[in-house]
Amino acid sequence: MTRVARLWPDLGFSTPQIMAVLNVTPDSFSDGGLLYGDHVPLQTVIDHAASCIDAGATLLDIGGESTRPGALPVSVDTELERVIPVIDALAARFDVVLSIDTSTPQVMLEAARRGARLINDVRALTREGALEAAYATGLPVCLMHMQGSPETMQNNPVYQDPVDEVLDWLMARVEVCINQGFDRQQLLLDPGFGFGKTLAHNVALFRNLRRFLETGLPVMVGVSRKSMLGDITGRPIEQRVTASATAAAIAAQSGAAIVRVHDVAETRDAMMVMQTLMQGTQ
């Protein structure tokens, strides 16, 4: 019997899917504190999730540890206290794919027990015990590339060839997972835009998404509100909605299976326009 969870039959990826970001953290780069803190009732998170679903999100990505540049790790207990009540509440109310954005083994296991159906790990299961824990859940896993750690990743990242190096690193992680016992169908790739990359590195990766698609694995792209868009447009975080939706639409048109975004309605509109106008032109 296959170990692959029912993520793929549910979504199919015949069309690109929208993953909504739900950061229950005080310090995420764009929305830290908006959905977390003593001043934020759980109902606020539930209402936000409902609005994302109504706007077109088919996945909700719940994270309790900020991985913005300069962010420090949090304790296991802190991360669990942030995400588990949210997973419980959302799993009881909505029929969408709940993704747990974590690198922590204990969080992976508990989130899976509570209803999470995808593990999204920016450290690609390199944290001690994460590989074994993720395998034990039987869930699909998104493996993301990051050069360095959140504390230091933007301190002069260097590559000889960012596309080759990122792809080679991710495929090495795929091999590790398969050797652990994962089915290849459980794995997704994320080039890790903004995680230890300059604007030039990010642009090179974006322009070469086809290289990642050629692996036959689904690719997730997350550039929403990131500094690369600020570098391009000159706009601060709160004014990057248009740039974010545009980049997500281009990623979807280029073959990304999932786009991870903060602004679901705007992204859905941009994707619909792109898909309609560009259909049959490639």
C-alpha positions as CSV (number, residue, x, y, z in Angstrom):
1,M,0.0,0.0,0.0
2,T,1.3,3.4,-0.9
3,R,2.3,5.7,2.0
4,V,1.4,8.8,0.0
5,A,-1.2,10.9,1.8
6,R,-4.3,12.1,0.0
7,L,-2.9,15.5,-0.9
8,W,-2.4,14.8,-4.6
9,P,-5.8,13.2,-5.3
10,D,-7.5,16.1,-3.5
11,L,-5.7,18.8,-5.5
12,G,-4.4,17.1,-8.6
13,F,-2.3,20.1,-9.7
14,S,-4.0,20.2,-13.0
15,T,-4.1,23.9,-12.3
16,P,-1.9,25.9,-10.0
17,Q,-3.0,26.0,-6.4
18,I,-2.9,29.0,-4.0
19,M,-1.4,28.4,-0.5
20,A,-2.4,31.2,2.0
21,V,0.2,32.2,4.6
22,L,-1.0,32.1,8.3
23,N,1.8,33.1,10.5
24,V,1.0,32.8,14.1
25,T,4.1,34.6,15.2
26,P,5.0,38.0,16.7
27,D,7.9,38.6,14.4
28,S,7.3,37.4,10.8
29,F,8.6,39.9,8.3
30,S,5.3,41.0,6.8
31,D,2.5,40.0,9.1
32,G,4.1,39.3,12.5
33,G,1.6,39.8,15.3
34,L,-1.4,40.2,13.1
35,L,-2.6,36.6,13.9
36,Y,-0.8,36.1,17.1
37,G,-0.6,37.5,20.6
38,D,-2.7,38.1,23.7
39,H,-4.6,40.8,21.8
40,V,-5.6,38.4,19.0
41,P,-8.4,35.9,19.7
42,L,-8.4,32.6,18.0
43,Q,-11.6,33.6,16.1
44,T,-9.5,36.3,14.3
45,V,-7.3,33.5,12.9
46,I,-10.4,31.4,12.0
47,D,-12.0,34.4,10.2
48,H,-8.8,35.2,8.3
49,A,-8.6,31.6,7.2
50,A,-12.2,31.6,6.1
51,S,-11.6,34.8,4.0
52,C,-8.5,33.2,2.4
53,I,-10.6,30.1,1.4
54,D,-13.4,32.3,0.1
55,A,-10.9,34.2,-2.0
56,G,-9.5,31.0,-3.6
57,A,-6.9,29.4,-1.3
58,T,-6.9,25.6,-1.3
59,L,-4.1,25.2,1.2
60,L,-3.4,27.1,4.5
61,D,0.2,27.2,5.6
62,I,0.4,27.6,9.4
63,G,3.7,28.6,10.9
64,G,4.8,29.3,14.5
65,E,8.5,30.1,14.0
66,S,9.6,33.1,12.0
67,T,12.2,32.5,9.4
68,R,12.7,36.1,8.3
69,P,16.3,37.3,7.9
70,G,17.8,37.6,11.3
71,A,15.1,35.6,13.1
72,L,16.1,33.3,16.0
73,P,14.8,29.8,16.6
74,V,12.0,29.4,19.2
75,S,11.5,26.6,21.7
76,V,9.5,23.5,20.8
77,D,6.9,24.3,23.5
78,T,6.5,27.8,22.1
79,E,6.0,26.6,18.6
80,L,3.5,24.0,19.7
81,E,1.5,26.5,21.8
82,R,1.2,28.7,18.7
83,V,0.2,26.3,16.0
84,I,-1.7,23.4,17.6
85,P,-4.8,25.4,18.7
86,V,-5.0,26.9,15.2
87,I,-4.7,23.5,13.5
88,D,-7.4,22.1,15.8
89,A,-9.7,25.0,15.0
90,L,-9.2,25.0,11.3
91,A,-9.3,21.2,10.9
92,A,-12.7,21.1,12.6
93,R,-14.1,23.8,10.4
94,F,-12.7,23.7,6.9
95,D,-12.2,21.1,4.2
96,V,-8.9,22.4,2.8
97,V,-5.3,21.1,3.0
98,L,-3.6,22.3,6.2
99,S,0.1,22.7,5.8
100,I,2.5,23.0,8.8
101,D,5.4,25.3,8.2
102,T,8.0,23.8,10.6
103,S,11.4,22.3,10.8
104,T,10.8,20.8,14.3
105,P,10.2,17.1,14.6
106,Q,7.8,17.3,17.6
107,V,5.7,19.9,15.8
108,M,5.5,17.7,12.6
109,L,4.3,14.7,14.5
110,E,1.7,16.6,16.6
111,A,0.5,18.7,13.7
112,A,0.0,15.5,11.7
113,R,-2.0,14.0,14.5
114,R,-4.2,17.0,14.6
115,G,-5.0,17.2,10.9
116,A,-2.1,18.7,9.0
117,R,-1.7,17.1,5.6
118,L,1.5,18.7,4.3
119,I,4.8,19.5,5.9
120,N,6.5,22.6,4.6
121,D,10.1,22.7,5.8
122,V,12.4,25.6,5.0
123,R,15.3,23.5,6.3
124,A,14.4,20.5,4.1
125,L,14.4,18.0,7.0
126,T,18.0,18.8,8.0
127,R,17.1,19.6,11.7
128,E,18.0,16.7,13.9
129,G,15.2,14.1,14.0
130,A,13.1,15.9,11.3
131,L,13.7,13.3,8.6
132,E,12.6,10.5,10.7
133,A,9.6,12.4,12.1
134,A,8.4,13.5,8.7
135,Y,8.6,10.0,7.4
136,A,6.7,8.7,10.4
137,T,3.8,11.0,9.6
138,G,3.4,9.6,6.1
139,L,2.7,13.1,4.9
140,P,3.9,14.9,1.7
141,V,6.8,17.2,2.4
142,C,8.0,20.4,0.6
143,L,11.8,20.6,0.7
144,M,13.1,24.2,0.5
145,H,16.6,25.4,-0.2
146,M,18.2,27.8,2.2
147,Q,21.9,28.9,2.2
148,G,22.9,29.3,5.9
149,S,20.3,29.9,8.6
150,P,17.7,32.6,9.1
151,E,20.0,34.4,11.5
152,T,22.8,34.8,8.9
153,M,21.4,33.8,5.5
154,Q,21.4,37.3,4.0
155,N,24.9,38.1,5.1
156,N,26.6,38.1,1.7
157,P,25.2,34.9,0.1
158,V,27.6,33.6,-2.6
159,Y,27.0,31.1,-5.5
160,Q,29.1,30.2,-8.5
161,D,25.9,29.2,-10.3
162,P,22.7,29.6,-8.2
163,V,20.5,27.5,-10.4
164,D,22.8,24.5,-10.6
165,E,23.8,24.7,-6.9
166,V,20.2,25.1,-5.6
167,L,18.9,22.3,-7.8
168,D,21.8,19.9,-7.0
169,W,21.3,20.5,-3.2
170,L,17.5,19.9,-3.4
171,M,18.0,16.7,-5.4
172,A,20.5,15.5,-2.9
173,R,17.8,16.0,-0.2
174,V,15.3,14.1,-2.4
175,E,17.8,11.2,-2.5
176,V,18.1,11.3,1.3
177,C,14.4,11.2,1.7
178,I,14.0,8.3,-0.7
179,N,16.7,6.4,1.1
180,Q,14.8,7.0,4.3
181,G,11.8,5.3,2.7
182,F,9.7,8.2,1.3
183,D,7.8,7.7,-1.9
184,R,9.0,10.2,-4.6
185,Q,5.4,11.2,-5.0
186,Q,5.5,12.6,-1.5
187,L,8.0,15.3,-2.3
188,L,7.8,18.9,-3.6
189,L,10.6,21.4,-4.3
190,D,10.9,25.0,-3.3
191,P,13.9,27.0,-4.6
192,G,13.8,29.2,-1.5
193,F,13.5,32.7,-2.9
194,G,15.0,35.1,-0.5
195,F,16.5,32.5,1.7
196,G,20.2,33.2,1.3
197,K,20.0,34.8,-2.1
198,T,20.6,38.2,-3.6
199,L,18.2,39.8,-6.1
200,A,20.4,38.5,-8.9
201,H,20.2,34.9,-7.5
202,N,16.5,35.1,-7.1
203,V,16.0,36.4,-10.6
204,A,18.2,33.6,-12.0
205,L,16.2,31.0,-10.2
206,F,12.8,32.5,-11.3
207,R,13.9,32.6,-14.9
208,N,15.0,29.0,-14.7
209,L,12.0,27.4,-13.0
210,R,11.8,25.0,-15.8
211,R,15.0,23.3,-14.5
212,F,13.1,22.4,-11.3
213,L,10.0,21.3,-13.2
214,E,12.1,19.0,-15.3
215,T,12.7,16.9,-12.2
216,G,9.1,15.8,-12.4
217,L,8.4,17.0,-8.9
218,P,5.8,19.6,-8.1
219,V,7.4,23.0,-7.4
220,M,6.2,25.6,-4.9
221,V,7.1,29.3,-5.3
222,G,6.9,31.8,-2.4
223,V,7.9,35.3,-3.2
224,S,5.0,37.1,-1.6
225,R,5.9,40.6,-0.3
226,K,9.6,39.6,-0.2
227,S,12.6,42.0,-0.4
228,M,13.3,40.9,-3.9
229,L,10.1,42.6,-5.0
230,G,11.0,45.6,-2.9
231,D,14.4,45.7,-4.7
232,I,12.6,45.6,-8.1
233,T,9.9,48.1,-7.4
234,G,11.4,50.3,-4.6
235,R,8.2,49.8,-2.5
236,P,8.0,48.9,1.2
237,I,6.4,45.7,2.4
238,E,2.9,47.0,2.7
239,Q,2.9,48.3,-0.9
240,R,4.1,45.1,-2.6
241,V,0.7,43.5,-3.2
242,T,0.6,44.2,-6.9
243,A,4.2,43.0,-7.4
244,S,3.5,39.9,-5.3
245,A,0.4,38.9,-7.3
246,T,2.2,39.6,-10.6
247,A,5.1,37.4,-9.6
248,A,2.8,34.6,-8.4
249,A,0.9,34.7,-11.7
250,I,4.1,34.4,-13.7
251,A,5.2,31.5,-11.5
252,A,1.9,29.7,-12.0
253,Q,2.1,30.4,-15.8
254,S,5.6,29.0,-15.8
255,G,4.5,25.7,-14.2
256,A,4.6,26.1,-10.4
257,A,2.1,23.7,-8.8
258,I,1.6,25.9,-5.7
259,V,2.1,29.6,-5.1
260,R,2.5,30.6,-1.4
261,V,1.0,34.1,-0.8
262,H,-0.4,36.6,1.7
263,D,-2.8,38.3,-0.7
264,V,-5.1,35.5,-2.0
265,A,-7.8,37.5,-3.8
266,E,-5.3,39.6,-5.7
267,T,-3.2,36.6,-6.6
268,R,-6.3,34.7,-7.8
269,D,-7.3,37.5,-10.1
270,A,-3.8,37.9,-11.5
271,M,-3.6,34.2,-12.2
272,M,-7.0,34.1,-13.9
273,V,-6.0,37.0,-16.2
274,M,-2.6,35.5,-16.9
275,Q,-4.1,32.0,-17.6
276,T,-6.9,33.3,-19.8
277,L,-4.8,35.7,-21.9
278,M,-1.7,33.4,-22.2
279,Q,-3.5,30.1,-22.8
280,G,-2.0,28.4,-25.8
281,T,0.7,31.0,-26.4
282,Q,3.6,28.9,-25.1
